[in-house]
Amino acid sequence: MGSPAGVTGRRYDPDVALSVPVSLSPSAVSAFKSCGLAFRFSYVDRLPEPPSIPASRGTLVHAALERLMLHPPPARTPETARAELDRAHDELAEHPEFAGLGLGPDERAAFHAEAAELLDRYFELEDPACVTPIGLEVKLQAEIGGVVVRGIIDRLELDADGELVVTDYKTGSVPSERVEQQRLAGVHFYSALCERVIGRRPARVQLLYLSKPEAIIARPTDRSTSGLERRTAAVYEAVRQACYREDFRPSPGPLCNWCAFKPYCPSFGGDPGQAVELRVAAAEAEAIAAGAPPLFTTSELSPA
C-alpha cells in the first residue's frame, strides 16, 4: 500500500530519531491532536489500518455522490443516486477496502442498505439540481504555517452569487457543540488551500452530515485563516519534536474503541513494537490492490 492519505514522504534528519513527515493533511493534524501514538502508527510508521465497515460505507456513499454530480442538474434525482450507488458497489466489490471486510450475503445486503439510507438523507439537506460544481474530489496542496498541507475537497462549487463554496460530506455521527469547531477545522484548511492555489477565499465552508441529516456551516475570515496558520505551524513543530524524542504518547478516550491500533496501545496492555505485523497484511493488500480499480477519480491543483 502507499502512504496514508494524510502524509506524503518523510524527511530524514540525522538529529531526529524518527523521520519527520514532509507534509500533512487536515486529517493528520486532527489525528496528532487526538492521539500522538495513533498519529505515529499512521503517519510516521505508515502502518496500514484494516478495512472497517464505517469507513468503507463512507467511501461508497462518497463515490455515489461524486457520480451523481456528474449528471445534468435535472437528472440528479434519488433514483439516479441509487443507481450510481449500485454501480459503485459493483465496481468496487473486489477492492481490498471492501473485499477485506469479509462480509457474508446478509451482511453485504445490510451494508448496502445502510449506505442507501445515508444517500436518501442527503436529499433532505439540499437539492442537488441547484448545485453548480466546478470540481469534485479536488486535490490541493500548498504551504500553510511553514509546512506543505495536502487535502482533497469533496465538492468545490459556485453559489448563486458566483462565490466559492467548499462542501465536505460526512457519514459519521453529528458532533456535539463542544467539538463542532474541531470538525470545522478541516474545511477551514480547504478554504486556506483554495485561497493559496486558486487565489480566492470561499464564501463559506460546510459539512453535510448525512446521518441526521444536518449541515454545519462556517464563513472563513482573515482571523480564522491567520489562526489556522499559527496552529498548523505549532502542530508541525510538535510533530518534529516528538520525532526527535521518539515520544508519541497515547491519549485514551471514547474513540479508542474504534481505533485499529488499540491492540498495540500500552494504555490497553498492548506492545507498540508488535504493530509492525501490520506490514505483512499491507504487503498482501498491495499485491491485491495492484489490479483493483481506483476508489476515486480526482483532479489535482497546486500553486503555480
C-alpha positions in Angstrom: 0.0 0.0 0.0 1.1 3.6 -0.5 1.4 6.3 2.1 -1.6 7.2 4.2 -3.8 9.9 2.7 -2.5 12.5 5.2 1.2 12.3 4.5 3.5 12.2 1.5 7.1 11.2 2.0 9.3 11.7 5.1 12.3 14.0 5.7 15.5 12.4 7.1 17.2 14.4 9.7 20.3 12.9 11.4 19.4 14.8 14.6 15.9 13.3 14.7 15.2 9.7 16.0 12.3 9.2 13.6 11.8 10.5 10.1 9.6 13.7 10.1 6.7 13.8 7.6 7.3 16.4 4.9 3.6 17.2 4.5 0.4 17.0 6.5 -3.3 16.8 5.7 -6.2 18.1 7.8 -6.9 14.6 9.0 -3.2 14.1 10.0 -3.3 17.3 12.1 -6.5 16.2 13.7 -5.0 12.8 14.4 -1.9 14.2 16.1 -4.0 16.4 18.3 -6.3 13.5 19.2 -3.6 10.8 20.0 0.1 11.1 19.4 0.7 7.3 19.3 -2.1 6.7 16.7 -0.5 9.5 14.7 2.9 7.8 14.8 1.4 4.5 13.7 -0.4 6.0 10.8 1.7 8.9 9.6 5.3 8.2 10.8 5.5 4.4 10.7 2.9 4.5 8.0 1.2 1.3 9.2 -1.9 0.3 7.3 -5.3 0.1 9.0 -7.6 -2.8 8.3 -10.8 -2.0 6.4 -13.8 -1.1 8.6 -17.5 -1.1 7.8 -18.0 2.6 8.7 -15.0 3.8 6.6 -15.9 1.6 3.6 -19.6 2.6 3.8 -18.4 6.3 3.7 -16.3 5.6 0.7 -19.2 4.0 -1.1 -21.5 6.9 -0.4 -18.9 9.5 -1.4 -18.4 7.7 -4.7 -22.2 7.7 -5.4 -22.5 11.4 -4.6 -19.5 12.2 -6.7 -21.1 10.4 -9.7 -24.4 12.0 -9.0 -22.9 15.4 -9.5 -21.6 14.4 -13.0 -25.2 14.2 -14.2 -27.1 17.2 -15.6 -29.0 19.0 -12.9 -32.5 17.7 -13.8 -31.2 14.1 -13.6 -29.8 14.5 -10.1 -32.6 12.6 -8.5 -32.8 10.0 -5.7 -33.3 7.3 -8.4 -30.1 8.3 -10.1 -28.3 8.4 -6.8 -29.4 4.9 -6.0 -28.4 3.7 -9.5 -24.9 5.2 -9.0 -24.7 3.6 -5.6 -25.4 0.2 -7.1 -22.9 0.8 -9.9 -20.2 1.9 -7.4 -20.9 -1.1 -5.2 -20.4 -3.5 -8.1 -17.3 -1.8 -9.4 -15.6 -1.6 -6.0 -16.6 -5.0 -4.7 -13.2 -6.5 -5.3 -11.2 -3.6 -4.0 -9.3 -4.5 -0.8 -11.2 -1.9 1.2 -14.4 -3.7 0.5 -13.3 -7.3 -0.1 -11.3 -7.2 3.1 -14.4 -6.7 5.2 -15.2 -10.4 4.7 -19.0 -9.8 4.7 -21.5 -12.6 4.1 -24.5 -12.2 1.9 -26.8 -10.9 4.6 -24.1 -8.6 5.9 -23.4 -7.2 2.4 -27.2 -6.5 2.0 -27.3 -4.7 5.3 -24.1 -2.7 4.4 -25.6 -1.7 1.1 -29.0 -0.8 2.7 -27.3 1.5 5.3 -25.4 3.2 2.5 -28.6 3.7 0.6 -30.3 5.2 3.7 -27.5 7.8 4.1 -27.8 8.6 0.4 -31.5 9.2 0.7 -30.9 11.5 3.7 -28.6 13.7 1.5 -31.7 14.9 -0.4 -33.1 16.3 2.9 -30.1 18.7 3.1 -30.2 20.2 -0.3 -31.5 20.0 -3.9 -28.5 18.7 -6.0 -30.1 20.2 -9.1 -29.3 23.7 -7.6 -25.7 22.9 -7.1 -23.1 24.2 -9.6 -20.0 22.1 -9.0 -16.7 23.2 -10.5 -14.6 20.4 -9.0 -15.2 17.0 -7.4 -12.6 15.2 -5.3 -10.2 18.1 -5.9 -6.7 17.5 -4.6 -5.0 20.7 -3.4 -1.6 21.3 -1.9 0.1 24.5 -0.6 2.3 25.7 2.2 0.4 26.7 5.3 2.3 27.7 8.5 5.6 26.6 7.1 4.6 23.1 6.1 3.1 21.6 2.9 -0.6 20.8 3.5 -2.5 18.5 1.2 -6.2 17.9 1.1 -9.0 16.5 -1.0 -12.2 18.6 -1.3 -15.3 16.5 -1.8 -17.0 19.3 -3.8 -16.0 22.7 -4.8 -18.8 24.8 -6.2 -20.2 28.3 -7.0 -23.1 29.7 -5.2 -25.8 31.9 -6.7 -23.6 35.0 -6.4 -20.6 33.3 -8.1 -18.7 32.8 -4.8 -16.8 29.7 -4.0 -18.2 27.1 -1.6 -16.4 24.1 -0.1 -18.6 21.1 0.8 -17.5 18.1 2.7 -19.8 15.0 3.1 -19.8 13.3 6.4 -21.3 9.8 7.0 -20.4 9.6 10.7 -22.4 10.9 13.7 -23.0 14.6 14.1 -20.5 16.1 16.6 -21.6 17.7 19.9 -21.4 21.5 20.1 -18.3 21.1 22.2 -16.3 19.5 19.3 -18.1 21.2 16.4 -15.4 23.7 15.8 -12.8 20.9 15.8 -14.6 19.3 12.9 -14.9 22.6 11.1 -11.1 22.9 11.3 -10.7 20.5 8.4 -12.8 22.6 6.0 -11.1 25.7 7.1 -7.9 24.0 5.8 -9.6 23.6 2.5 -10.5 27.3 2.5 -6.9 28.2 3.1 -5.8 25.9 0.3 -8.3 27.4 -2.1 -7.0 30.9 -1.2 -3.4 29.9 -2.0 -4.0 27.7 -5.0 -6.9 29.4 -6.7 -6.5 32.9 -5.4 -10.0 33.1 -3.9 -11.3 32.6 -0.4 -14.5 30.6 -0.3 -17.5 32.5 1.0 -18.4 29.5 3.2 -17.4 26.0 4.1 -19.9 23.4 5.0 -20.1 19.9 6.5 -23.1 17.9 5.3 -23.8 15.2 7.9 -25.9 12.6 6.3 -26.6 10.5 9.4 -29.0 13.0 11.0 -29.1 14.9 8.5 -27.6 18.2 9.5 -25.4 20.9 7.9 -22.7 22.8 9.8 -21.6 26.0 8.1 -18.9 28.5 8.7 -17.6 31.6 6.9 -13.8 31.9 6.7 -12.3 35.3 7.8 -8.9 36.9 8.0 -8.8 35.9 11.6 -9.7 32.3 11.1 -7.1 32.0 8.3 -4.3 33.5 10.3 -5.2 31.4 13.3 -5.1 28.3 11.2 -1.6 29.2 10.0 -0.3 29.6 13.6 -1.9 26.4 14.8 -0.5 24.4 11.8 3.0 25.7 12.5 2.7 24.8 16.1 1.4 21.3 15.3 4.2 20.7 12.8 6.8 21.8 15.3 5.3 19.5 17.9 5.4 16.6 15.4 9.1 17.4 14.7 9.9 17.4 18.5 8.0 14.2 19.0 10.1 12.6 16.2 13.2 14.0 17.7 12.5 12.5 21.1 10.7 9.4 19.7 8.0 10.3 22.1 4.4 9.8 20.8 2.1 9.3 23.8 -1.3 7.7 23.7 -4.4 9.7 24.7 -7.0 7.2 25.9 -10.6 8.2 25.3 -14.0 7.1 23.9 -12.7 6.9 20.3 -10.2 4.2 21.3 -13.0 1.6 20.8 -12.8 2.3 17.1 -9.0 2.6 16.8 -7.4 -0.1 14.6 -4.2 0.2 16.7 -5.9 -0.4 20.1 -4.4 -3.9 20.4 -0.9 -2.4 20.3 -1.5 0.5 22.7 0.2 0.3 26.1 -2.8 2.0 27.6 -4.7 -1.2 27.0 -1.8 -3.6 27.7 -0.5 -3.8 24.1 3.0 -3.6 22.8 3.6 -0.9 20.2 6.6 -2.9 18.8 4.2 -5.7 17.6 2.3 -3.3 15.4 4.9 -4.0 12.6 3.0 -7.2 11.9 0.5 -5.0 10.1 3.2 -4.5 7.4 2.7 -8.1 6.4 -1.0 -7.5 5.8 -0.1 -4.4 3.9 2.1 -6.3 1.5 -0.6 -8.8 0.8 -3.2 -6.0 0.3 -0.8 -4.1 -2.0 -0.5 -7.2 -4.3 -4.3 -7.4 -4.5 -4.7 -3.7 -5.0 -2.3 -3.7 -8.0 -5.2 -4.8 -10.2 -8.0 -3.2 -8.3 -10.0 -0.2 -9.6 -9.2 3.2 -8.0 -11.6 4.4 -5.4 -12.0 7.9 -6.8 -11.0 10.0 -9.8 -9.5 13.2 -8.6 -8.3 16.4 -10.2 -5.2 17.9 -8.7 -4.2 21.5 -8.2 -1.0 23.0 -6.6 0.4 26.6 -6.5 1.8 27.8 -9.8 
